[in-house]
């Protein structure tokens, strides 16, 4: 990921340079730089789905936690509900996941381990 982050930062710098060249009426240089930016973005677009597919295959997310409703630690009511679509990896290993829970009584939110 750091490789892509660095490359995207370089593209941002090239776009800023391109905007400067366009303001200074240097059309030929701007067009050449636009070609470089376009080529870099095409290459990143081709690499990204391959990386995302590999990451998705290595760790499969659970669809939903077994316990979708819990007791809220703030108001003590059983109204702490799982927010659908909020599951994320809990740590660096990617083996554990956590989900966002929101209390429908007091509005308290917390991330809890998915079991």
DOLUM-783548 format. One line per field, with one value per residue (C-alpha): residue number from 1; residue in one letter; x, y, z. Coordinates in steps of 0.02 Angstrom, whole numbers, plus 32768, in hexadecimal, padded with zeros to 4 digits. Layout:
koldo	[NUM,...]
vexvo	[A,...]
xx	[X,...]
yy	[Y,...]
zz	[Z,...]
//
This chain:
koldo	[1,2,3,4,5,6,7,8,9,10,11,12,13,14,15,16,17,18,19,20,21,22,23,24,25,26,27,28,29,30,31,32,33,34,35,36,37,38,39,40,41,42,43,44,45,46,47,48,49,50,51,52,53,54,55,56,57,58,59,60,61,62,63,64,65,66,67,68,69,70,71,72,73,74,75,76,77,78,79,80,81,82,83,84,85,86,87,88,89,90,91,92,93,94,95,96,97,98,99,100,101,102,103,104,105,106,107,108,109,110,111,112,113,114,115]
vexvo	[X,X,X,X,X,X,X,X,X,X,X,X,X,X,X,X,X,X,X,X,X,X,X,X,X,X,X,X,X,X,X,X,X,X,X,X,X,X,X,X,X,X,X,X,X,X,X,X,X,X,X,X,X,X,X,X,X,X,X,X,X,X,X,X,X,X,X,X,X,X,X,X,X,X,X,X,X,X,X,X,X,X,X,X,X,X,X,X,X,X,X,X,X,X,X,X,X,X,X,X,X,X,X,X,X,X,X,X,X,X,X,X,X,X,X]
xx	[8000,808F,80C9,8020,8018,80BF,8090,7FEA,8046,80B7,801D,7FD4,8076,8071,7FBE,7FEE,807E,8007,7F90,8022,805A,7FAB,7FA3,804B,8013,8095,8023,80A7,80F6,804A,8011,80AC,8092,7FD9,800E,8081,7FF8,7F7D,7FF7,801A,7F61,7F3D,7FC7,7F86,7ED5,7F11,7F74,7EEF,7E6A,7EF0,7F29,7E77,7E4A,7EE1,7EB7,7E01,7E32,7EAE,7E32,7D79,7D0B,7C7C,7BD2,7B8E,7BBA,7B60,7B26,7ACD,7A7F,7ADA,7AC2,7AFE,7B87,7B4C,7A8E,7A84,79F8,79FD,7A02,7AB6,7A9C,7B18,7B29,7B21,7BB6,7C2A,7C9A,7D55,7DF9,7E25,7EE2,7F78,7F62,7EB8,7E79,7E09,7D7E,7D1B,7C71,7C20,7B90,7B1D,7AA1,79F5,79C9,7A5B,7AC1,7B5E,7BD0,7C59,7CC2,7CB1,7D0B,7CA7,7C8B]
yy	[8000,8078,8061,809A,812A,816C,8159,81B2,8241,824F,8257,82E1,8344,832C,8369,8404,8423,8409,848B,8505,84E7,8501,85A8,85DC,85B1,8528,84B6,843E,841A,840C,838F,8323,8323,82F9,8260,8228,823D,81DE,814D,8145,8145,80BB,8050,806C,8043,7F9D,7F70,7FA0,7F1A,7E93,7ECE,7EDF,7E31,7DE6,7E3E,7E07,7D52,7D4D,7D84,7D68,7DD8,7D91,7DC5,7DFA,7DE0,7D57,7DD3,7E62,7EB2,7ED0,7F2F,7FE3,8009,80BD,80B0,7FF7,7FD3,7F46,7FBB,7FB4,7F79,7F41,7FBE,7F5A,7F70,7FAC,7F14,7F3A,7EE1,7EF4,7EEF,7ED7,7E1B,7E26,7D8A,7DE7,7E60,7EE4,7F31,7FD6,7FD2,8066,807A,80A8,80F4,8166,816A,811C,80CB,804B,7FD0,7F1E,7E7E,7E11,7D64]
zz	[8000,8024,7F71,7F2F,7FAC,7F71,7EBC,7ED7,7F2D,7E94,7E24,7E91,7E7F,7DC3,7DBC,7E1F,7DA6,7D15,7D5A,7D6D,7CBB,7C7B,7CD5,7C8B,7BD8,7BBD,7B59,7B13,7BBC,7C0C,7B88,7BA2,7C5E,7C47,7BE2,7C6F,7CF2,7C85,7C6E,7D28,7D54,7CD4,7D1F,7DD0,7D98,7D51,7DEE,7E6E,7E46,7E4D,7EF9,7F3B,7EFC,7F52,7FF5,7FED,7FD0,8061,80E5,80DC,8144,81A9,8167,8210,82C7,8325,83A6,834B,83E7,848C,852E,8520,85A0,85AF,85C6,85F9,857D,8500,846C,842E,837A,82F6,8265,81C3,814F,81D8,81EE,81E0,8208,82C0,82AF,823F,822F,81DD,8237,82B1,8288,82E3,82C3,82ED,8369,838A,8419,83DC,8485,84B2,8410,845B,83D8,83F1,838C,83CD,839C,8325,836D]
//
